[in-house]
Amino acid sequence: MAAGETQLYAKVSNKLKVRGPSLLLEPLLGMGFPVHTALKALAATGRKTAEEASDWLRCHRNDPSLDDPIPQEYALFLCPTGSLLEQLQEFWRESKRQCTKNRAHEIFPHITLCDFFTCEDHKVECLYEALKRAGDRIRGSFPLVVPLALHSSISYLGFFVNDSPADVIREFATTFAMEVAVLADCTVKPCAKQLHLTLAHKFYPHHQRTLEQLARAIHPGHSCQWTAVLYSRDMRFVHYQTLRALFQYKPQNEDELTLSPGDYIFVDPTQQEETSEGWVIGTSQRTGCRGFLPENYTEQANESDTWVKHRTYTFSLAMDLASRKDGEASSRRNGEPHPPQTPRDVSSIQALQATIARKSVLVVRHGERVDQIFGKSWLQQCSTPDGKYYRPDLNFPCSLPRRSSGIKDFENDPPLSSCGIFQSRMAGEALLDSGIRITSVFTSPALRCVQTAKHILEELKLEKTIKIRVEPGIFEWTKWESGKTTPTLMTLDELQEAGFNVSMDYRNLAKTDSTRLDTEAHGRPRETRAPGAQPGCGPGDTVCPSLPRPTLCRHKPSWGSVSVLAREIERRPSACLGPTLDCHVVLEPRPPGRASPSPADHTASRPAWQPPPSPPPGLRFPSPPSCRPRAMTSM
């Protein structure tokens, strides 16, 4: 019995070797890589080319888990293609835009055939053979049209596959599981639930009606080629959070990660006790190394973005060609003209766009400021002994607006540099090219923000028709600024005299019920503590508008108050009708300070400035990261 099993295994192995795994493995062995790491690299890259595997090994040369025998997890999905896939992707985008992200957005449109299972690296080629055998066996009976019925509940929205087509698809999944058990000695569980294609899952109940309206614009009855796809993932990071790097970051300490745009980082939310605010500990998918990284250099990514596609099997491809030839031949014999192909249903897309039409809020950072380039003493560089302004460098502005208290108040309320003015105009030009219609503008009272709003409106040709609404609730004075004193802001009269088309009738959204910021004609704020105010409020604290209880934003970037303002505008549509422009957010994301692991790290050092990343298509001047001295958390 043992001899028979050995012969069977040798027969299968020899047959699979003919399919070419040695063509991928031998070049890696010739480079000096061990067999187990070469097989691990091939499995991690989908066994596509030896070059991809060698690149993976070079990137993981410092990976502490490179020699660990940890296999990949594999799963089999049935995925749509063609017009149905385009409709589903449009639903994905609009449902995320209107109803925020839900669990369905983590993965591409699919029907799960087999749940994730493990397979040793040297047996991965057997999975490809099992997929081909199962597909060839079921191809003749696979339905040309898979009927999909829409089903909705309070936490789920999707299409169900019913009747005989579901039985055929289940038979394919069962056949694949049996073939994998024979060839690769793996235990695979076919999906035992009702076959379904999820559209939305674990969403807010009040979004159900909107999601249903978007789903009804999808027409699943059209013919579609379905493809069985074999994916893999790293089993160590199944329950981790996935981040995508937006900017390049060079480590300042040995325990930090190197980031390049597009890198994926796995972060365990339960293991962040050692981190300071603004920092996270993660593992890089590209290098396998683990370390600290600034969270504001990243964005949330989808779970399936890090999955690796191995092999696909497309159903009805050959059968459709054969049936089309037979149909044309029979039509010619019967004298019937060949029916023209139906073009894509444009009306359904228009109906979907009409359904999703909705107002939105645009958040824009201000342009480059003078003190970021010329330092804290910039005002001394451009002022004469008698207190007059002159332009010592071309990046200084041509002139400064007049202020009643003199030029000294510009020190804590700096203007835009010449480059910042250019950036603001380019942002307005980009908005003009995109066709976005702006109906109202809100800005912080900081001079740099009002200037940014003005130049954007000038490029949009709206500087005379739209008035800038100055909203003090957006402004937030933080310790990142050049001083610790509360700044003196320009009054509305001074802004209007300087040529800014500001609204004199605008009523502030920020309420003053718990901590009131009284101003002298919108000049220097004077804080008045109301009875029962929350302890700890002080100069520099910003009370978020219209919250049930006072929420203070102390020494943090302005994202908190900006988002609260957006929610307040949404609650009070009479205050703002249409897309809104907010120009008070720092120009560049900065890595926050964190407690250093060694005393030597407490010395603040400013790294060399890095050039901004290349602008992505369709965008102008993306915000580059700016390096900031490492600060102790006790500041």
Long-range contacts (C-beta under 8 A, 24 or more apart in sequence): 12-126, 12-183, 16-125, 16-126, 16-129, 16-183, 19-125, 19-128, 19-129, 21-47, 21-125, 23-50, 24-49, 24-50, 24-53, 27-54, 28-53, 28-54, 28-57, 33-57, 36-67, 36-69, 36-121, 37-66, 37-67, 39-121, 39-122, 40-66, 40-121, 42-121, 42-124, 43-71, 43-72, 43-121, 43-124, 43-232, 44-72, 44-232, 44-234, 44-308, 45-308, 46-232, 46-308, 46-309, 46-310, 47-124, 47-125, 47-128, 47-310, 59-286, 59-287, 59-288, 60-287, 60-288, 62-287, 62-288, 62-289, 63-287, 63-288, 63-289, 64-288, 64-289, 64-290, 65-236, 65-288, 66-288, 70-234, 70-235, 70-236, 71-118, 71-119, 71-120, 71-121, 71-235, 72-118, 72-119, 72-121, 72-124, 72-232, 72-233, 72-234, 72-235, 72-308, 73-116, 73-117, 73-118, 73-232, 73-233, 73-234, 73-235, 73-238, 74-116, 74-117, 74-118, 74-119, 74-124, 74-127, 74-230, 74-231, 74-232, 74-310, 75-112, 75-114, 75-115, 75-116, 75-117, 75-230, 75-231, 75-232, 75-233, 76-113, 76-114, 76-131, 76-173, 76-176, 76-228, 76-229, 76-230, 76-231, 77-110, 77-111, 77-112, 77-113, 77-228, 77-229, 77-231, 78-110, 78-111, 78-113, 78-169, 78-226, 78-227, 78-228, 78-229, 79-108, 79-109, 79-110, 79-111, 79-226, 79-227, 79-228, 79-229, 80-109, 80-197, 80-224, 80-225, 80-226, 80-227, 81-224, 81-225, 81-226, 81-227, 81-314, 82-224, 82-225, 83-222, 83-224, 83-344, 84-218, 84-220, 84-222, 84-224, 85-109, 85-224, 87-217, 87-218, 87-219, 87-348, 88-197, 88-199, 88-218, 90-349, 90-352, 91-199, 91-214, 91-215, 91-217, 91-218, 91-352, 94-214, 94-352, 94-356, 95-199, 95-200, 95-210, 95-211, 95-214, 97-356, 98-207, 98-210, 98-214, 98-356, 98-358, 99-200, 99-203, 99-204, 99-207, 99-210, 99-211, 100-204, 100-207, 101-300, 102-200, 102-201, 102-202, 102-203, 103-201, 103-202, 104-158, 104-198, 104-199, 104-200, 104-201, 105-302, 106-302, 106-303, 106-304, 107-302, 107-303, 107-304, 108-304, 109-197, 110-197, 110-229, 111-161, 111-169, 111-195, 111-196, 111-197, 112-191, 113-169, 113-172, 113-173, 113-176, 113-190, 113-191, 113-228, 114-173, 114-176, 114-177, 114-188, 114-189, 114-190, 114-191, 115-189, 115-191, 116-233, 116-235, 117-180, 117-186, 117-187, 117-188, 117-189, 118-186, 118-235, 119-180, 119-184, 119-186, 120-184, 123-183, 123-184, 123-185, 123-186, 124-184, 124-310, 126-180, 126-183, 126-184, 127-180, 127-183, 127-184, 127-186, 127-230, 127-310, 127-311, 128-230, 128-310, 128-311, 129-179, 129-183, 130-176, 130-179, 130-180, 130-182, 130-183, 130-184, 131-176, 131-179, 131-228, 131-230, 131-311, 131-313, 132-313, 133-175, 133-179, 134-172, 134-175, 134-176, 134-179, 134-313, 135-172, 135-228, 135-313, 135-315, 137-172, 137-175, 138-168, 138-171, 138-172, 138-175, 138-315, 139-315, 139-316, 139-318, 139-319, 140-319, 141-168, 142-168, 142-169, 142-172, 142-226, 142-315, 142-316, 142-319, 143-168, 144-223, 144-316, 144-319, 144-320, 145-221, 145-223, 145-224, 146-220, 146-224, 146-226, 147-220, 147-221, 148-197, 148-220, 148-221, 150-215, 150-216, 151-196, 152-208, 152-211, 152-212, 152-215, 154-205, 154-208, 155-201, 155-202, 155-203, 155-205, 156-198, 156-200, 156-201, 157-198, 157-199, 157-200, 157-201, 157-203, 157-208, 157-211, 157-212, 157-215, 158-196, 158-197, 158-198, 158-199, 158-200, 158-201, 159-196, 159-197, 159-199, 159-220, 160-194, 160-195, 160-196, 161-194, 161-195, 161-196, 161-197, 166-194, 166-195, 169-195, 170-195, 172-228, 176-228, 213-355, 214-352, 214-355, 214-356, 217-348, 217-351, 217-352, 217-355, 219-345, 219-348, 222-345, 225-314, 225-315, 225-316, 225-317, 225-320, 226-314, 226-315, 226-316, 227-312, 227-313, 227-314, 227-315, 228-312, 228-313, 228-314, 228-315, 229-309, 229-311, 229-312, 230-309, 230-310, 230-311, 230-312, 231-304, 231-307, 231-308, 231-309, 231-310, 232-307, 232-308, 232-310, 233-306, 233-307, 233-308, 234-266, 234-285, 234-306, 236-266, 237-266, 237-283, 237-306, 239-268, 240-266, 240-267, 240-268, 241-266, 241-267, 241-268, 241-269, 241-300, 242-266, 242-267, 242-300, 242-301, 242-302, 242-303, 242-305, 242-306, 243-267, 243-280, 243-282, 243-295, 243-298, 243-299, 243-300, 243-301, 244-298, 244-299, 244-300, 244-301, 244-305, 245-293, 245-297, 245-298, 246-297, 246-298, 246-299, 247-297, 247-589, 247-613, 247-624, 247-625, 248-610, 248-613, 248-625, 249-293, 249-294, 249-297, 249-591, 249-625, 250-607, 250-610, 251-291, 252-601, 252-605, 252-607, 252-630, 253-292, 253-596, 253-597, 253-601, 255-291, 255-292, 255-597, 256-291, 256-292, 256-293, 257-282, 257-284, 257-289, 257-290, 257-291, 257-292, 257-293, 258-284, 258-287, 259-293, 259-297, 259-298, 260-286, 261-613, 264-301, 264-305, 264-306, 265-293, 265-298, 266-306, 275-594, 276-592, 276-593, 276-594, 276-595, 276-633, 277-592, 277-594, 277-633, 278-591, 278-592, 278-593, 278-594, 279-591, 279-592, 279-594, 292-594, 294-589, 294-590, 294-591, 294-592, 296-557, 296-589, 296-590, 296-591, 296-592, 297-589, 297-591, 297-625, 359-577, 359-578, 359-579, 360-579, 361-566, 361-569, 361-579, 361-580, 361-582, 362-431, 362-436, 362-438, 362-579, 362-580, 362-581, 362-582, 363-562, 363-566, 363-582, 363-585, 364-427, 364-452, 364-456, 364-581, 364-582, 364-583, 364-585, 365-452, 365-583, 365-585, 365-586, 365-587, 365-588, 365-623, 366-416, 366-420, 366-424, 366-446, 366-448, 366-449, 366-451, 366-452, 366-583, 366-584, 366-585, 366-586, 366-587, 367-416, 367-417, 367-419, 367-420, 367-421, 367-422, 367-423, 367-424, 367-427, 367-448, 367-451, 367-452, 367-455, 367-587, 368-416, 368-417, 368-419, 368-420, 368-423, 368-587, 369-414, 369-415, 369-416, 369-417, 369-420, 369-448, 369-587, 370-395, 370-396, 370-397, 370-414, 370-415, 370-416, 370-417, 370-420, 371-414, 371-482, 372-417, 372-587, 372-626, 373-417, 373-419, 376-482, 376-483, 378-414, 379-407, 379-408, 379-410, 379-411, 383-407, 394-418, 395-419, 397-421, 401-447, 401-490, 401-494, 401-495, 401-497, 401-498, 401-499, 402-494, 402-497, 402-498, 403-490, 403-494, 404-491, 404-494, 405-488, 409-487, 409-488, 410-447, 411-482, 411-483, 412-481, 412-482, 412-483, 412-485, 412-486, 412-487, 412-488, 413-446, 413-447, 413-448, 413-487, 413-488, 413-489, 413-490, 414-447, 414-448, 414-482, 415-447, 415-448, 415-451, 416-448, 416-451, 416-452, 420-448, 420-451, 420-452, 420-587, 421-451, 421-455, 423-621, 424-451, 424-452, 424-454, 424-455, 424-456, 425-455, 425-456, 425-458, 425-459, 426-459, 426-620, 426-621, 427-452, 427-456, 427-459, 427-620, 427-621, 428-455, 428-456, 428-457, 428-458, 428-459, 428-460, 429-459, 429-620, 430-619, 430-620, 430-621, 431-456, 431-459, 431-460, 432-459, 432-460, 432-461, 434-618, 436-579, 437-578, 437-579, 438-462, 438-466, 438-578, 438-579, 438-581, 439-466, 439-577, 439-578, 439-579, 440-466, 440-469, 440-576, 440-577, 440-578, 440-579, 440-580, 440-581, 441-466, 441-467, 441-468, 441-469, 441-580, 441-581, 441-583, 442-469, 442-471, 442-474, 442-565, 442-569, 442-576, 442-580, 442-581, 442-582, 443-468, 443-469, 443-470, 443-471, 443-474, 443-581, 443-582, 443-583, 443-584, 444-470, 444-471, 444-472, 444-474, 444-475, 444-558, 444-582, 444-583, 444-584, 445-470, 445-471, 445-472, 445-475, 445-489, 445-490, 445-522, 446-475, 446-487, 446-489, 446-584, 447-489, 447-490, 449-474, 449-475, 449-583, 449-584, 450-490, 450-495, 450-500, 450-502, 450-583, 451-500, 452-583, 453-581, 453-583, 454-499, 454-500, 454-501, 456-581, 456-583, 457-501, 463-501, 464-501, 466-501, 467-501, 467-502, 467-503, 467-506, 468-500, 468-501, 468-502, 468-503, 469-502, 469-503, 469-506, 470-495, 470-502, 470-503, 470-506, 470-522, 471-506, 471-508, 471-509, 471-510, 471-565, 471-582, 472-508, 472-510, 472-517, 472-519, 472-522, 472-525, 473-508, 473-509, 473-510, 473-542, 473-543, 473-544, 473-545, 473-561, 473-564, 473-565, 474-558, 474-561, 474-562, 474-565, 474-582, 474-584, 475-542, 475-558, 475-584, 476-542, 476-553, 476-556, 476-557, 476-558, 476-560, 476-561, 476-584, 477-539, 477-540, 477-542, 478-540, 478-555, 478-556, 478-557, 478-558, 479-540, 479-555, 479-635, 480-555, 480-557, 480-586, 480-590, 480-628, 486-524, 486-525, 486-539, 486-540, 487-524, 488-523, 488-524, 489-522, 489-523, 489-524, 489-525, 490-522, 491-521, 491-522, 491-523, 492-521, 492-522, 493-521, 507-575, 509-545, 509-546, 509-565, 509-568, 509-569, 509-572, 509-575, 510-543, 510-545, 511-543, 511-545, 511-546, 512-543, 514-543, 514-550, 515-541, 515-543, 515-550, 517-543, 546-571, 557-585, 557-586, 558-584, 558-585, 558-586, 559-585, 587-623, 587-626, 588-623, 588-624, 588-625, 588-626, 589-623, 589-625, 589-626, 590-625, 590-626, 590-627, 590-628, 591-625, 591-627, 591-628, 592-631, 593-628, 593-629, 593-630, 593-631, 593-632, 593-633, 593-635, 594-630, 594-633, 595-632, 595-633, 596-630, 596-632, 601-630, 602-632, 604-629, 604-630, 604-631, 605-629, 605-630
